[in-house]
Amino acid sequence: MAIINLNCVVSGRNPENETFTIEISNDKKYELLKHMVKERLAPLFNSIPSFYVHPPM
């Protein structure tokens, strides 16, 4: 089991302020990654359903 580090940028925002890294093991499902991104960006994404969040693949 490996740990994957994903560098994420919020599109349309200042990249210096909206760049972050999420760690997830490679045996976790993509759906969990969407929830992790949404949680990391709270309260900014609180009103956005997780199916609108599109982490990199």
C-alpha positions as CSV (number, residue, x, y, z in Angstrom):
1,M,0.0,0.0,0.0
2,A,1.5,3.3,-1.1
3,I,0.6,6.8,-0.1
4,I,-0.1,9.2,-2.9
5,N,0.4,13.0,-2.5
6,L,-1.9,15.1,-4.8
7,N,-1.1,18.8,-5.3
8,C,-4.4,20.6,-5.9
9,V,-5.3,24.1,-7.1
10,V,-8.7,25.7,-6.9
11,S,-9.5,26.9,-10.5
12,G,-10.2,30.6,-10.9
13,R,-8.5,31.5,-7.6
14,N,-5.1,32.9,-6.7
15,P,-2.8,29.8,-7.0
16,E,-0.5,31.0,-4.2
17,N,-3.4,31.0,-1.7
18,E,-5.4,28.0,-3.0
19,T,-2.8,25.4,-3.5
20,F,-2.8,22.4,-1.1
21,T,-1.7,18.8,-0.9
22,I,-3.9,15.8,0.0
23,E,-2.5,12.4,1.0
24,I,-4.4,9.3,0.3
25,S,-3.5,5.6,0.1
26,N,-3.7,4.0,-3.3
27,D,-6.3,1.4,-2.0
28,K,-8.9,4.1,-1.3
29,K,-11.7,4.9,-3.7
30,Y,-11.9,8.0,-5.8
31,E,-15.2,9.0,-4.1
32,L,-13.3,9.4,-0.8
33,L,-10.9,11.7,-2.5
34,K,-13.8,14.0,-3.5
35,H,-14.9,14.2,0.1
36,M,-11.4,14.9,1.3
37,V,-11.1,17.8,-1.1
38,K,-14.4,19.2,0.0
39,E,-13.5,18.9,3.7
40,R,-10.1,20.5,3.1
41,L,-11.8,23.5,1.5
42,A,-14.5,24.1,4.1
43,P,-16.2,26.5,4.5
44,L,-15.5,27.6,0.9
45,F,-17.2,24.4,-0.5
46,N,-19.8,23.9,2.2
47,S,-22.7,24.7,-0.2
48,I,-21.3,22.6,-3.1
49,P,-22.4,18.9,-3.3
50,S,-19.4,16.6,-3.5
51,F,-20.4,15.3,-7.0
52,Y,-19.5,18.8,-8.3
53,V,-15.9,18.4,-6.9
54,H,-13.5,17.0,-9.6
55,P,-10.1,16.1,-8.1
56,P,-7.4,15.2,-10.6
57,M,-7.3,11.6,-11.9
